[in-house]
Amino acid sequence: MEKFGKSQPIKRKEDVRFLTGSGRYIDDISPADALHTFVFRSPVAHANIINLDVSDAKAAVGVHAVYVAGDLETAGLKLGMRGAVMKNRDGSDGASPERPILAKSKLRFVGEPVAMILADTLSQARDAAEMITLSYDDLPAKMNIDKGGEMIHDAAPDNVAFDWEMGDEVATETAFASAAHVVSLNIGDNRIIVNSIEPRGCYAEMEGDRVHVAINGQGVWGPKDQLIEVLRISEDDIRVTNPDTGGGFGMKGMMYPEYFVLAHAARDLGRPVRWMSERTEAMLSDNAGRDLTSLAELAFDANHRIIAYRVLNKANMGAYNSQFAQIIQTELFSRVLMGVYDVQKTYVRSIGYYTNTTQVDAYRGAGRPEAIYVLERAIDRAARELGVDPLELRRINFIKPHQFPYATTVGETYDVGDFNKVLTRAENEADIAGFTARKETDAKLGLIRGIGLCYYIESILGDPSETAKIEYNDDGRVYIYVGTQSNGQGHETVYSKFLSDQTGISVDMIDVVQGDSDKIKVGGGTGGSRSVTVQNNAMLYTVKAMTEAFTSFLSEEMGVPAKDIAFDDERFRADGSNMTPTMLEVADMARNKGRLDLLTHEERATLPARSFPNGCHVCEVVIDPETGVARVDRYVVVDDFGNLINPILAEGQVHGGVAQGIGQAMTEHVIFDDDGQLLTASFMDYALPRADDVPMIGFTSEPVPSTANIMGMKGCGEAGTVGALAAVSNAVQDALWEHGVRQADMPFTPSKVWEMIGDLAIAAE
């Protein structure tokens, strides 16, 4: 591990810039003379547009343009946005209705963009929006996840987006028929609103004949590709950048209507243009997360071994296919379908439905938290019904170390793992043996304590290839250009330290450059916990190529054959020469010799396989039955992330992921009324977790180095959320079980918990 990273918990170098107000965020760096944009959005969830008149708005003071769908079509833009489509069970394609950049003939969710006004000031643009006349015929809003109801799209009969399956249905049914025990559980996975600390934003400007589009997103090459497609321009006509980005979580990993319109407006008006979402606007229009229900069934033999598993889930797509939505609740859900358990008969069927709500897409974990939540809730229920200790039931069914590499039924190959080792460490770190005493102490105070655990595994997603470019500058500094995009993870620290470890160049002399489609040929952006593993792999290849080029150059300078020169991660050395130059010194020598070709090195590399981070979360909750208030009191995580580059950053990622999981489980509750109006569209009504909702989180690393990459690393960005949902929920279920509550679904708000307890008390009377 020493060769590939010294695993030192160094502080984040970018934080000084952020904490002193020197961050370069969209709202800070938009051109001073940019026109301001206001988005006129649908006030209803479902309606036919009768008339849309923007003539008065166009004539308003300060207004330079008002764009509607017809304007974009007249200008030659492609109106429909991308949305992935999966295959149905019968082999046909899933539904692919057009998602227009601006609503064309129909309104399909509250907050759908209808028109965009550009004016000298935001107040002028907002005032002009009041002058728009929108006439429509209301239609019934479809809000339930099921077939039928008012048709939202002609291209989706019965409002079904897809009906997909994976696995051997017949073999699974046969196993269930022979089972000694069958356990089933209906499980709801509630919708969340992402609420990144920085809402979405964009600006666009002309750079000569080219348009420059800046987006606070999770990568530049995906957006560039789609902008080229929609604007119908060549790749040489556009530059896309990502400045500093305040949180992404998957929600900022795809394109949105506003970005296309602003790019067109900059070209159309020849003026810089800008837009920044307000918070309620974000809640109405950002892609939401989760929102599905699942029926999970486990078949056991007489020895409590799982012999088969099947799942039927119904997923809410919202009004349209978002960019990855169909993939998330099908293919990505299936990636970790059976978790860490040795079962070879599985079947999953997923049905997606359109509703008159905001579209759903990736949220921290993208399919893997959904799948692990369902599985680990079902395992917990099975332990109760079978009368088996939940730790023991997991140990019985774990894939054992000698079974690796392990081929799962969904086409994944787990390279390594020692799940019992991690579970045992978690059992000790969480002091599970002391739980009974803590529970008895709380009971004397009239409180209910419960304990729950989750053993998760996740599959690293995204493009396994990445590019890294190293450049030596005249001022002596070194730039490392990367194809990933930080939105808070600490990439500048990780990459500069990793390069320093490989080259001996001081971290202080290394600058990380990201998010500019002009400065690196191609990149995969950030998502799927891929960034550090994939990017550092590319960096190793670039360093190798650079070392070989420097060695060849030094052969003449040092007067020895190239094969006799070695680099020891700090200096080049060779017997027979007293020269021991560093990388920076070699670069200076090359510059002085006119060898400018040696000052830039770029390589693209591909990981041979994915890695599979895994771990155990143990949570304890305390509930006051008089008020229904539930709080997370203790939380311990033991993770196998393989070799860590910077433990403190890994721990920070886990803490953030757990906090988001606690938020979904305990406080975040999205509510629409029957007409599709979002009733939780501000922080007065939508409760993100506060500091006092999150306890101190214990984090321990129990690494089993991956064999899927030379560094032995496993991704960690989404792991905290993947494990948190079931751990918290199982703890709440444990606390309520003895009070007769047999079905406890997130979110566990005080009113919901109080009603669950109260309903049973009333029934008992």
C-alpha positions in Angstrom: 0.0 0.0 0.0 2.9 2.3 0.6 3.6 2.6 -3.1 0.0 3.7 -3.9 -0.8 6.1 -1.0 0.5 6.6 2.5 -3.0 6.6 4.0 -2.4 9.8 6.0 -5.3 11.8 7.4 -4.2 15.2 6.1 -6.5 18.2 6.2 -8.4 19.3 3.2 -6.4 21.9 1.3 -9.5 23.4 -0.5 -11.2 24.3 2.8 -9.2 27.4 3.4 -10.5 28.8 0.1 -14.1 27.9 1.0 -14.1 29.0 4.6 -12.5 32.4 3.7 -15.1 33.2 1.1 -12.8 32.6 -1.9 -14.9 29.9 -3.5 -15.8 30.3 -7.1 -19.5 29.4 -7.2 -21.9 30.1 -10.1 -23.6 33.0 -8.3 -20.2 34.6 -7.4 -18.6 34.4 -10.9 -21.4 35.0 -13.3 -20.5 37.9 -15.7 -21.3 41.3 -14.1 -23.3 42.4 -17.2 -25.2 39.1 -17.5 -29.0 39.3 -18.1 -31.0 37.7 -15.3 -33.4 34.9 -15.8 -36.8 34.0 -14.2 -38.5 30.8 -15.0 -42.3 30.8 -15.4 -43.5 27.5 -14.2 -46.7 25.4 -14.3 -49.0 26.3 -11.4 -50.9 23.0 -11.8 -50.0 19.3 -12.0 -52.0 18.3 -15.0 -53.7 20.3 -17.7 -54.0 20.9 -21.4 -52.6 24.3 -22.5 -55.3 26.4 -24.3 -53.4 29.6 -24.7 -49.9 30.9 -23.8 -49.5 34.7 -24.5 -46.1 36.2 -23.6 -46.5 39.4 -25.7 -46.9 41.7 -22.8 -44.0 40.2 -21.0 -41.8 40.7 -24.0 -42.7 44.4 -24.0 -42.0 44.9 -20.3 -39.3 47.2 -19.0 -35.9 45.7 -19.1 -36.9 42.5 -20.8 -34.6 41.3 -23.7 -36.3 38.0 -24.5 -39.0 35.6 -23.5 -38.6 32.0 -24.7 -41.4 29.4 -25.0 -41.3 25.9 -26.6 -42.2 27.3 -30.0 -39.3 29.7 -30.0 -36.9 26.9 -29.4 -38.3 24.8 -32.3 -38.3 27.8 -34.6 -34.6 28.4 -33.8 -33.9 24.8 -34.8 -33.3 23.3 -31.4 -34.2 19.7 -30.5 -37.0 20.1 -28.0 -36.9 16.7 -26.3 -34.5 15.8 -23.5 -32.7 12.5 -23.0 -34.1 9.8 -20.9 -32.8 6.2 -20.7 -35.2 3.4 -21.6 -35.1 -0.1 -20.4 -36.5 -3.3 -22.0 -39.8 -4.7 -20.9 -40.3 -8.3 -19.9 -41.6 -9.1 -23.3 -38.6 -7.6 -25.0 -40.2 -4.4 -26.1 -38.8 -1.0 -25.2 -40.1 0.9 -22.2 -42.1 4.0 -22.8 -40.2 7.0 -24.1 -42.5 10.0 -24.2 -41.0 13.3 -25.2 -39.9 15.5 -22.3 -39.9 19.0 -23.7 -37.4 21.5 -22.5 -40.3 23.9 -22.1 -43.9 22.7 -21.8 -45.4 22.5 -25.3 -49.1 21.5 -25.3 -49.6 20.0 -21.8 -48.6 20.7 -18.2 -47.6 17.6 -16.3 -46.3 18.6 -12.9 -46.3 21.7 -10.7 -43.1 23.5 -11.4 -42.6 22.3 -15.0 -40.9 25.2 -16.9 -43.2 26.9 -19.4 -41.4 30.1 -20.3 -38.1 31.8 -19.5 -37.8 35.6 -19.2 -34.4 37.4 -19.5 -34.1 40.9 -18.3 -31.6 43.5 -17.0 -32.5 42.6 -13.4 -34.1 39.7 -11.7 -36.9 41.9 -10.4 -37.8 43.0 -14.0 -37.8 39.4 -15.2 -40.0 38.4 -12.2 -42.4 41.3 -12.9 -42.7 40.4 -16.5 -43.6 36.9 -15.6 -46.7 38.3 -13.9 -47.8 39.6 -17.4 -47.8 36.1 -19.0 -51.3 34.8 -19.8 -51.6 31.0 -19.4 -55.0 29.5 -20.0 -55.5 25.8 -19.5 -58.1 23.0 -19.0 -57.4 21.2 -15.8 -57.1 17.4 -15.9 -57.2 14.9 -13.0 -53.8 14.5 -11.4 -52.5 11.0 -11.2 -50.7 10.6 -7.9 -50.7 6.9 -7.1 -48.1 4.3 -8.2 -50.4 1.9 -10.1 -51.9 1.3 -13.5 -54.7 3.3 -15.0 -56.0 6.7 -14.1 -55.8 9.8 -16.2 -53.4 9.2 -19.1 -50.3 11.4 -18.7 -48.6 10.4 -22.0 -50.1 8.9 -25.2 -46.9 6.9 -25.5 -47.4 5.2 -22.1 -50.6 3.2 -22.0 -51.9 2.8 -18.4 -49.1 5.2 -17.4 -46.6 2.3 -17.3 -43.0 3.4 -18.0 -41.5 0.0 -18.0 -42.2 -3.6 -16.8 -38.7 -5.1 -16.4 -37.3 -8.3 -14.9 -34.1 -10.1 -14.1 -33.4 -13.6 -12.9 -34.9 -17.1 -13.2 -38.5 -16.7 -12.3 -39.3 -20.5 -12.7 -36.3 -21.7 -10.6 -37.1 -19.2 -7.9 -40.7 -20.2 -7.7 -39.6 -23.9 -7.5 -37.3 -23.0 -4.6 -40.1 -21.2 -2.8 -42.4 -24.2 -3.2 -39.9 -26.4 -1.4 -39.0 -23.9 1.3 -39.4 -24.8 5.0 -40.1 -21.1 5.8 -41.2 -18.1 3.7 -40.9 -14.6 5.0 -42.4 -11.6 3.2 -42.6 -7.9 3.8 -44.0 -4.9 2.1 -41.6 -2.0 2.3 -42.0 1.6 1.4 -39.0 3.8 0.4 -40.2 7.4 0.7 -39.5 10.2 -1.8 -36.9 12.8 -0.8 -36.0 16.2 -2.1 -32.2 16.5 -2.4 -31.7 20.1 -1.2 -28.0 20.5 -1.9 -26.6 23.5 0.1 -26.1 25.4 -3.2 -29.2 25.2 -5.5 -28.8 24.6 -9.2 -27.4 27.4 -11.3 -26.0 28.2 -14.7 -24.5 31.1 -16.8 -23.7 31.2 -20.5 -21.7 33.7 -22.5 -20.1 34.0 -25.9 -16.3 33.5 -26.3 -15.8 34.8 -29.8 -17.9 32.5 -32.0 -18.1 29.8 -29.3 -20.6 29.5 -26.4 -19.3 28.9 -22.9 -21.8 27.3 -20.6 -21.0 27.1 -16.8 -23.0 24.7 -14.7 -22.7 23.8 -11.1 -22.9 20.1 -11.9 -21.0 16.8 -11.6 -19.0 16.8 -14.8 -18.7 18.6 -18.1 -18.6 16.1 -20.9 -22.1 14.6 -20.4 -23.6 18.1 -20.5 -21.5 19.1 -23.4 -22.6 16.1 -25.4 -26.3 16.9 -24.8 -25.9 20.6 -25.4 -24.3 19.8 -28.8 -27.3 17.5 -29.6 -30.0 20.0 -28.5 -28.4 23.2 -30.0 -27.3 21.2 -33.1 -23.8 22.6 -33.1 -20.4 21.1 -33.4 -18.2 20.1 -30.5 -15.8 22.9 -31.4 -18.5 25.5 -31.0 -19.0 25.0 -27.2 -17.0 24.9 -24.0 -18.6 23.6 -20.8 -17.2 24.3 -17.3 -18.0 23.4 -13.7 -16.9 25.9 -11.2 -17.0 25.1 -7.5 -20.1 23.2 -6.7 -21.9 23.1 -3.3 -23.2 19.6 -3.2 -24.4 17.3 -5.9 -25.6 13.9 -4.5 -26.6 12.7 -8.0 -29.2 15.4 -8.4 -26.7 17.6 -10.3 -25.4 14.8 -12.4 -27.8 15.3 -15.3 -29.1 18.1 -17.5 -32.1 20.3 -16.8 -34.2 22.5 -19.1 -32.7 25.8 -17.9 -29.2 25.0 -19.1 -30.3 24.5 -22.7 -32.3 27.6 -22.8 -29.5 29.8 -21.4 -27.0 28.3 -23.9 -29.4 29.2 -26.7 -30.1 32.7 -25.2 -26.4 33.6 -25.1 -26.0 32.7 -28.7 -29.3 34.3 -29.7 -28.8 37.6 -27.8 -25.1 37.8 -27.9 -25.1 38.7 -24.2 -24.1 36.8 -21.1 -27.1 35.3 -19.3 -27.4 33.8 -15.8 -29.9 31.9 -13.7 -29.9 30.7 -10.1 -32.6 28.6 -8.6 -34.4 29.7 -5.4 -35.0 27.2 -2.7 -38.7 26.6 -3.3 -38.1 26.6 -7.0 -35.5 23.9 -6.4 -37.9 21.8 -4.4 -40.4 22.0 -7.2 -38.1 21.3 -10.1 -35.0 19.4 -9.0 -35.0 15.6 -9.6 -36.3 13.9 -6.5 -35.0 10.6 -5.1 -36.2 7.1 -4.1 -40.1 6.8 -4.1 -40.9 3.2 -4.5 -42.6 0.3 -2.7 -41.4 -3.3 -2.7 -42.7 -6.7 -1.8 -39.7 -8.8 -0.7 -39.9 -12.5 -0.1 -37.2 -14.8 1.3 -37.4 -18.6 1.2 -35.5 -20.6 3.9 -34.6 -24.2 4.3 -34.9 -25.9 7.7 -31.4 -24.7 8.7 -32.3 -21.1 8.1 -30.3 -20.8 5.0 -31.8 -18.6 2.3 -32.5 -20.7 -0.8 -34.3 -18.0 -2.9 -35.2 -14.4 -3.0 -37.7 -12.4 -5.1 -38.7 -8.8 -5.2 -41.5 -6.9 -6.9 -41.1 -3.2 -6.8 -43.2 -0.4 -8.1 -41.3 2.8 -8.8 -42.5 6.4 -9.3 -40.9 8.0 -12.3 -42.6 11.3 -11.9 -44.0 13.0 -15.0 -41.2 12.1 -17.3 -38.2 9.8 -17.8 -35.3 11.7 -16.3 -31.9 10.9 -17.6 -31.1 7.8 -15.6 -34.5 7.1 -13.8 -35.5 3.9 -15.6 -32.0 2.4 -15.1 -31.9 3.2 -11.4 -34.9 1.2 -10.3 -34.1 -1.7 -12.6 -30.5 -2.4 -13.6 -28.8 -0.5 -10.8 -31.3 -1.8 -8.2 -30.3 -5.3 -9.3 -26.6 -4.8 -9.0 -26.5 -5.6 -5.3 -29.8 -7.5 -5.3 -28.7 -10.3 -3.0 -26.3 -8.2 -0.9 -23.6 -10.2 0.8 -25.6 -13.5 1.0 -24.9 -16.7 -0.8 -28.1 -17.3 -2.8 -28.2 -18.4 -6.4 -31.9 -18.3 -7.1 -33.2 -14.8 -7.4 -35.8 -12.9 -9.3 -36.7 -9.2 -9.4 -39.5 -7.5 -11.3 -39.7 -3.7 -11.4 -42.6 -1.7 -12.8 -42.3 2.1 -13.3 -45.2 4.4 -13.4 -45.7 8.0 -14.5 -47.3 10.4 -12.1 -48.0 14.1 -12.1 -45.0 14.8 -9.8 -41.5 16.0 -10.3 -39.3 13.4 -12.1 -37.2 11.0 -10.0 -33.5 10.3 -10.7 -30.2 9.5 -8.9 -29.8 10.3 -5.3 -26.8 9.3 -3.2 -26.4 5.6 -4.1 -28.8 5.5 -7.1 -30.5 2.1 -6.8 -28.1 0.4 -4.4 -29.5 2.0 -1.2 -33.0 1.1 -2.5 -32.0 -2.5 -3.0 -30.1 -2.9 0.3 -32.9 -1.2 2.2 -35.4 -3.8 0.9 -33.1 -6.8 1.5 -31.9 -5.8 5.0 -35.4 -4.9 6.2 -36.5 -8.4 5.0 -33.6 -10.1 6.7 -34.5 -8.3 9.9 -38.1 -9.4 9.6 -37.0 -13.0 8.9 -34.8 -13.1 12.1 -37.9 -12.1 14.1 -40.2 -14.6 12.5 -37.7 -17.4 12.6 -36.6 -16.6 16.2 -33.0 -16.3 15.2 -30.5 -13.7 16.4 -30.2 -11.2 13.5 -26.4 -11.4 13.6 -26.4 -15.2 13.5 -28.9 -15.3 10.6 -26.6 -13.1 8.6 -23.5 -15.2 9.5 -25.3 -18.4 8.4 -26.0 -16.9 5.0 -22.8 -14.8 4.3 -20.7 -15.5 1.3 -17.6 -17.1 2.9 -14.1 -15.9 2.2 -13.1 -19.0 0.4 -15.9 -18.5 -2.2 -14.3 -15.4 -3.7 -14.3 -14.4 -6.5 -18.0 -14.9 -6.2 -20.4 -14.7 -9.2 -23.8 -13.3 -8.3 -27.0 -14.1 -10.1 -27.1 -10.6 -11.6 -23.8 -10.8 -13.4 -21.6 -9.1 -10.9 -18.4 -10.7 -9.6 -17.4 -9.8 -6.1 -13.6 -9.9 -5.9 -13.0 -10.2 -2.2 -14.7 -10.0 1.1 -14.7 -11.1 4.8 -18.1 -10.1 5.9 -18.0 -12.0 9.2 -14.8 -10.3 10.2 -16.4 -6.9 9.6 -19.6 -7.9 11.4 -17.7 -9.1 14.4 -15.8 -5.9 14.6 -19.0 -3.9 14.4 -20.6 -6.0 17.1 -17.7 -5.1 19.4 -17.4 -1.4 18.4 -21.1 -0.9 18.9 -21.1 -2.8 22.3 -24.1 -4.8 21.3 -23.6 -6.9 24.4 -24.4 -3.8 26.5 -27.7 -3.0 24.7 -29.9 -4.8 27.1 -28.7 -2.8 30.0 -29.2 0.5 28.1 -32.7 -0.6 27.2 -33.6 -1.4 30.8 -32.3 2.0 31.9 -34.4 3.8 29.4 -37.5 1.7 30.3 -37.3 3.0 33.8 -37.7 6.5 32.3 -40.7 5.5 30.2 -38.6 5.4 27.0 -38.3 2.7 24.4 -34.9 1.7 23.0 -34.4 -0.3 19.9 -31.3 -1.6 18.0 -31.0 -2.3 14.3 -28.2 -3.2 11.9 -27.6 -3.4 8.2 -24.9 -5.2 6.4 -24.5 -3.5 3.0 -22.5 -3.9 -0.1 -22.5 -1.6 -3.1 -21.2 -1.7 -6.6 -19.1 1.1 -7.9 -20.8 2.6 -11.0 -20.0 4.8 -13.9 -17.4 4.8 -16.6 -14.4 2.6 -15.5 -12.1 4.7 -17.7 -10.6 8.1 -16.8 -8.0 10.6 -18.0 -5.3 12.3 -16.1 -2.9 15.0 -17.4 0.1 16.3 -15.6 1.6 19.7 -16.7 4.8 21.5 -15.5 4.5 25.2 -15.5 7.1 27.9 -15.8 6.5 29.1 -12.3 7.5 25.7 -10.9 4.0 24.6 -10.1 2.5 21.3 -11.3 -1.1 21.1 -12.6 -3.0 17.8 -12.5 -6.0 17.9 -14.8 -8.7 15.4 -13.9 -11.9 14.1 -15.5 -13.9 13.9 -12.3 -15.7 16.8 -10.6 -15.6 17.6 -6.9 -18.8 18.9 -5.3 -17.6 18.8 -1.7 -15.7 15.5 -1.4 -12.2 16.9 -1.1 -10.8 15.9 -4.5 -8.2 18.6 -4.5 -6.7 17.1 -1.3 -6.9 13.5 -2.4 -5.5 14.0 -5.9 -2.6 16.3 -5.0 -1.6 14.1 -2.1 -1.8 10.9 -4.3 0.3 12.6 -7.0 2.8 13.8 -4.3 3.1 10.2 -3.0 4.0 8.9 -6.5 6.3 11.7 -7.6 7.8 13.3 -4.5 6.5 16.7 -5.6 5.3 18.7 -2.5 1.5 18.8 -2.1 1.9 22.6 -1.9 3.3 22.7 -5.4 0.4 20.8 -7.0 -2.8 22.4 -8.3 -5.8 20.3 -9.3 -7.7 21.5 -12.4 -11.1 20.1 -13.1 -14.4 20.9 -14.8 -13.3 22.4 -18.1 -14.0 20.6 -21.4 -11.2 22.5 -23.1 -8.5 21.4 -20.8 -8.8 17.7 -20.9 -10.0 15.5 -23.8 -12.7 13.5 -22.0 -13.8 12.6 -18.5 -16.6 10.7 -16.7 -17.5 13.3 -14.1 -18.4 12.3 -10.6 -21.1 9.8 -9.6 -21.4 6.2 -8.4 -18.6 6.4 -5.9 -16.1 6.1 -8.9 -14.0 9.3 -8.6 -11.0 8.5 -6.5 -10.5 4.9 -7.5 -10.9 5.6 -11.3 -9.0 8.9 -11.3 -6.1 7.7 -9.2 -5.8 4.7 -11.5 -5.5 7.0 -14.5 -2.9 9.1 -12.5 -0.8 6.0 -12.0 -0.7 5.4 -15.7 0.2 9.0 -16.4 3.0 8.9 -13.8 4.3 5.7 -15.3 4.4 7.2 -18.7 6.0 10.4 -17.4 8.6 8.5 -15.5 9.6 6.5 -18.6 9.8 9.7 -20.6 12.0 11.4 -18.0 14.2 8.3 -17.7 14.8 8.2 -21.4 15.7 11.9 -21.3 18.0 11.5 -18.3 19.9 8.7 -19.9 22.0 11.3 -21.9 22.1 13.8 -19.0 23.3 11.3 -16.5 25.5 9.4 -18.9 24.1 6.0 -18.1 21.7 3.6 -19.9 18.0 4.2 -19.3 17.6 0.7 -18.0 20.0 1.5 -15.1 18.0 4.5 -14.0 15.4 4.0 -11.3 12.9 6.4 -9.6 12.2 5.8 -5.9 9.1 8.0 -5.7 11.3 11.0 -4.8 14.4 11.0 -7.0 15.9 9.4 -10.0 19.0 7.4 -9.2 21.6 5.3 -11.1 24.8 3.6 -10.2 27.7 5.4 -11.8 26.1 8.9 -11.6 26.1 11.4 -8.8 23.0 13.1 -10.2 19.8 12.4 -8.2 17.2 14.8 -9.7 13.7 15.2 -8.6 10.7 15.3 -11.0 10.6 19.1 -10.8 14.4 19.3 -11.5 14.0 17.0 -14.5 11.2 19.2 -15.8 13.5 22.3 -15.4 16.2 20.5 -17.2 13.9 19.6 -20.1 12.6 23.2 -20.3 16.2 24.5 -20.5 17.0 22.0 -23.3 13.9 23.1 -25.2 12.2 19.7 -24.6 8.7 21.2 -24.1 7.2 17.9 -25.1 8.3 16.6 -21.7 6.4 19.2 -19.7 2.9 17.6 -20.4 1.9 14.0 -19.9 -1.6 12.6 -20.4 -2.9 9.0 -20.2 -6.3 7.4 -20.1 -6.7 4.2 -18.2 -9.5 1.7 -17.6 -10.1 -0.3 -14.4 -10.4 -4.0 -15.2 -13.3 -4.6 -12.8 -15.5 -2.8 -10.3 -14.8 -2.8 -6.5 -17.4 -3.6 -3.9 -17.2 -1.6 -0.7 -19.2 -3.1 2.1 -19.7 -2.8 5.8 -21.9 -2.9 8.9 -24.0 -0.1 10.4 -25.4 -0.5 13.9 -27.9 2.0 15.2 -29.8 2.5 18.4 -32.9 4.7 18.7 -34.8 6.0 21.7 -38.6 6.7 21.4 -40.8 8.6 23.8 -44.2 6.9 23.5 -46.0 9.9 25.0 -45.0 12.2 22.1 -43.8 9.8 19.3 -40.4 11.6 19.2 -37.7 9.2 18.0 -34.1 10.1 18.1 -31.0 8.3 16.9 -28.9 7.9 20.1 -25.9 5.7 19.0 -24.4 5.0 15.6 -21.4 2.9 14.7 -20.1 2.0 11.3 -17.4 -0.5 10.4 -16.5 -0.3 6.7 -14.3 -2.3 4.3 -13.2 0.3 1.8 -10.0 -1.5 1.0 -6.9 0.6 1.2 -7.6 4.2 2.2 -5.8 7.1 0.6 -7.0 9.6 3.3 -8.9 8.1 6.2 -10.2 11.5 7.5 -11.9 12.2 4.1 -13.4 8.7 4.0 -14.8 9.2 7.5 -16.2 12.5 6.4 -18.0 10.9 3.5 -19.5 8.2 5.8 -20.7 10.9 8.2 -22.4 12.8 5.5 -24.0 9.7 4.0 -25.3 8.6 7.3 -26.7 12.0 8.0 -28.6 11.9 4.7 -29.8 8.4 5.6 -31.0 9.5 9.0 -32.7 12.5 7.3 -34.7 10.3 5.0 -35.5 7.8 7.7 -36.5 10.2 10.5 -37.5 13.7 9.3 -37.8 14.2 5.5 -41.4 13.8 4.4 -42.5 14.8 0.9 -46.3 15.5 0.7 -48.4 16.2 -2.3 -52.1 16.9 -2.1 -54.6 15.1 -4.4 -54.2 17.8 -7.0 -50.4 17.4 -7.2 -49.5 20.5 -5.3 -46.3 20.1 -3.2 -47.2 20.9 0.4 -43.6 20.6 1.6 -42.0 23.2 -0.7 -40.0 25.2 1.9 -37.9 24.5 5.0 -40.9 25.5 7.1 -42.5 22.2 6.0 -39.7 20.0 4.8 -37.4 18.9 7.6 -33.8 18.3 6.8 -31.9 16.7 9.7 -30.5 19.2 12.2 -27.4 18.9 14.3 -29.3 17.5 17.2 -30.9 14.8 15.0 -27.5 13.2 14.3 -25.4 11.6 17.0 -21.6 11.2 17.1 -20.9 8.6 14.5 -18.3 6.0 15.2 -16.2 5.0 12.1 -13.8 2.1 11.9 -11.9 0.8 8.9 -11.6 -3.0 8.6 -10.0 -3.2 5.1 -9.9 -6.2 2.8 -8.0 -4.8 -0.2 -9.7 -5.0 -3.5 -8.1 -7.1 -6.3 -10.0 -5.1 -8.9 -7.4 -2.3 -9.0 -3.7 -2.1 -8.3 -4.3 0.3 -5.4 -6.5 -2.1 -3.5 -9.1 0.7 -3.1 -12.9 0.6 -2.9 -15.1 3.7 -3.3 -16.7 5.2 -0.3 -18.8 8.2 -1.4 -22.2 6.7 -1.1 -21.7 3.9 1.4 -23.0 5.8 4.4 -26.4 6.3 2.9 -26.6 2.7 1.5 -26.2 1.3 5.0 -28.1 3.9 7.0 -31.6 3.5 5.8 -32.1 -0.1 7.0 -30.0 0.3 10.1 -32.2 3.2 11.4 -35.4 1.6 10.2 -34.6 -1.8 11.8 -33.8 0.0 15.1 -37.2 1.8 15.1 -38.9 -1.5 14.2 -37.1 -3.2 17.0 -38.2 -0.6 19.5 -41.9 -0.7 18.4 -42.1 -4.5 17.9 -42.8 -5.3 21.6 -45.6 -2.7 21.4 -47.2 -4.7 18.7 -46.2 -2.6 15.7 -45.5 -5.0 12.9 -45.1 -2.6 10.0 -42.9 0.5 10.5 -42.0 2.5 7.3 -40.0 5.6 6.9 -40.1 8.5 7.7 -40.5 8.0 11.4 -41.8 11.5 12.2 -43.2 12.1 15.7 -46.8 12.1 14.5 -46.4 8.9 12.5 -44.7 7.0 15.4 -47.2 8.4 17.9 -50.1 7.2 15.7 -48.6 3.7 15.3 -48.3 3.3 19.0 -51.7 5.0 19.7 -53.6 2.9 17.1 -52.5 -0.3 18.8 -53.4 1.1 22.2 -56.9 1.9 21.0 -57.2 -1.5 19.4 -56.2 -3.1 22.7 -58.9 -1.2 24.5 
